[in-house]
């Protein structure tokens, strides 16, 4: 009954937290309401996406499991934004959600130093503002030096389907009331309410796919984990197609005529909804000018017996859901297996946390996942491993691991949460990362694996392969530099000859290099010595060569940012006079009246671009005062 670390919750944050603490040598206990649902994907059957894929790759580079499980359970793999620059591409995989859950649960059960019990955590045991254990619904008391809460949507969860309300953390599962009260009353943490939701699931055999657009995976699929053999994966991975359907004017009429029964609009739901993953009734309301919306029909398992309708999240009454779904071309005879619903739940204001994810008020208590106001499996898992690592480091009397914004998307995620807070479910986007050119998916291992290796979460063999990759990319990039890969007169002539088109200036050459028309084969023609590397390394060398100037520029920007964040904002500064700032940003600056640019940066919604503009105007203001 005595442990080093207790992890409350068995979702994606809980899985990563428990595995990392156990693997770092700590006796760990996971407390989960339902043992068979450890690692369950409660909503969509997919991992990754734009920016979310970055989080999974970084998690993998630290020694996490999500990427490995996805590679094993995945049924379709795609790189999103392939026609755009490498900084904003994102890996996404459809998964067999049943297989994913089984793999995750088995990893928990098979890991040394890690126990799993099926109980409900009821309250925390606090002594002298330090957590020392957990009490459960079975009157068991477990002692621990560190406790990590990863409760997801289970804190006072209420499910909404039309006028029907049910208490539950997931459909058909219990909710946790007493633990929420313990966090508020025993720990004095500031709490709030958020809302998320999911769509109906359809019997796959009742869908007419012939009238829909087929969307297959990549012809040559790429694995999520750096530890998965790319060659074997590409040779053996089987993939299933998804399909694209559309709502129509009839669908929208059915939805809008039932707004009066939508919990989102009747006041039945008080929690704030996710802005970037809205329900279909929210989309029809806000985008009344749109005559259709995309729907992605995604298989939930390799057997494809049930489909998830991505884009049709709803909490409308069952009869409205049936009518709405039957109005979509190809789903006229669709059989609903599970109805969509909204869920409202408690969360903790993430500003209650340190960057280590330990609470400021209660020593030894860490929070990770949706309890911190985020949405998404990937955001939860990233927080889970960081909470696990930092709880373990604290047990070793070591400094916590705090990733910088220029070091990882995980650093951006946690910094945004703990400094700015959130009043809506937080989702990661590439636009949130001001240094995204440095944080490409494929560089996650060379950026972060030294941490995972030093903590014992990555093997020596794997880390040696990462160091070799890094060495080869640097060697290749230097070869490009040595052979005038950077556009100049000689290089322009080479490009013109190879592309059979006139290139008049360096600017045109730079555009050509940045476009996909300049590929690995052309690079090898210019620098034959690079042919000794494998195709994956060649691609990475090309990216480094293409973006070398921009990467250098961003690195310089990081150093400049560190300096100007200390700049003071003059007293009485007129924020409305700053051209280029949105009305929303001006209102926030006026409300908080920050004394420095550092303080301004910590206000929710203040972007790096806004900081640059503000800095320029402050310099002008100070200069004008000196002139007077």
Secondary structure, DSSP 8 states (H G I E B T S, - for coil): -EEEEEEE--SHHHHHHHHHHHHTT--EEEEES-GGGTT---S-SEEE-TTHHHHHHHHHHHT-SHHHHHHHHEEEEEEETTTS-GGG-EEEEEE-HHHHHHHHHHHHHHSTTEEEEE--EEEEEEETTEEEEEEETTS-EEEEEEEEE--TT-BT-EEEETTEEEE-SSTTS--BSHHHHHHHHTS---EEEEEEEE--EEEGGG--GGGSEEE---SS---S-TTS-HHHHHHH-----EEEEE--HHHHHHHHTTGGG-HHHHTS--SB--TTS--HHHHHHHTTT-S--EEEEEESSTT--EEEEET----S-HHHHHHHHHTSTT-TT--EEE--EEEEEEEE-GGGB-TTSBBSSSBTEEE-SGGGTB-SHHHHHHHHHHHHHHHHHHHTT-------TTT-HHHHHHHHHHHH--SS-B---GGG-TTGGGS-GGGHHHHHHHHHHHTTSS-HHHHHHHHHHHHHHHHHHHHHHHTT-S--HHHHHHHHHHHTS---SHHHHHHHHHSTTS-HHHHHHH-GGGGGS-HHHHHHHHHHHHTHHHHHHHHHHHHHHHHHTT-B--TT--GGG-TT--HHHHHHHHHH--SBHHHHHTSTT--HHHHHHHHHHHHHHHHHHHH-
